[in-house]
Amino acid sequence: MAIKEYGQAASEVELQDNPGPIKNQDGESIYHFMARLRRYLTRWTELAGIKQTYQALFDSILKEQYLTQCRHDLAIFLKER
């Protein structure tokens, strides 16, 4: 999730094109980078209503991966259900 998308609702972020990988900022230590990634993941799970458990995160990632690989019309149908 890009910084500009940080405050948006999870459903809005899902509908946008993938902005690409999150990269280490110039001069940012690995510890700060990992802390920033942790904040992004925490915020994403909060906005998406995902419980903060391994199984809930696993299921959500699996679901999102499936939806990105299936036909667009099928993905829309499944998201509306």
MARLUM-395108 format. One record per residue (C-alpha): x, y, z; residue in three letters. Coordinates in pm, whole numbers, padded with zeros to 5 digits, always signed. Layout:
<atoms>
XYZALA ...
</atoms>
This chain:
<atoms>
+00000+00000+00000MET +00152+00331-00100ALA +00171+00613+00154ILE -00091+00821-00029LYS -00335+00528+00007GLU -00269+00483+00379TYR -00578+00671+00492GLY -00821+00523+00241GLN -01074+00253+00309ALA -00957-00100+00232ALA -01220-00144-00041SER -01094+00169-00220GLU -00735+00047-00208VAL -00832-00298-00342GLU -00996-00146-00650LEU -00688+00054-00749GLN -00402-00076-00958ASP -00118-00235-00765ASN +00133+00046-00701PRO +00420-00204-00690GLY +00642-00308-00406PRO +00703-00087-00105ILE +01066+00018-00114LYS +01316+00123+00148ASN +01337+00504+00153GLN +01675+00674+00112ASP +01867+00660+00438GLY +01603+00448+00612GLU +01747+00176+00834SER +01620-00179+00806ILE +01462-00141+01152TYR +01265+00168+01046HIS +01167+00003+00718PHE +01036-00305+00897MET +00847-00088+01147ALA +00685+00101+00857ARG +00584-00226+00690LEU +00436-00345+01019ARG +00229-00025+01047ARG +00104-00065+00688TYR +00003-00426+00750LEU -00168-00339+01079THR -00360-00052+00918ARG -00457-00265+00618TRP -00595-00542+00840THR -00785-00289+01052GLU -00945-00124+00747LEU -01032-00459+00594ALA -01183-00588+00921GLY -00940-00880+00938ILE -00879-01030+01281LYS -00516-01003+01387GLN -00450-01376+01377THR -00229-01581+01151TYR -00524-01782+01016GLN -00733-01472+00936ALA -00440-01307+00758LEU -00360-01629+00571PHE -00723-01667+00456ASP -00740-01304+00346SER -00419-01323+00143ILE -00535-01648-00019LEU -00873-01492-00107LYS -00711-01180-00254GLU -00469-01387-00460GLN -00756-01592-00600TYR -00956-01280-00685LEU -00661-01127-00872THR -00620-01444-01081GLN -00981-01515-01178CYS -01181-01342-01452ARG -01269-00980-01374HIS -01647-01035-01394ASP -01621-01334-01160LEU -01410-01134-00913ALA -01672-00856-00906ILE -01949-01112-00854PHE -01763-01275-00566LEU -01680-00943-00399LYS -02047-00839-00410GLU -02161-01156-00233ARG 
</atoms>
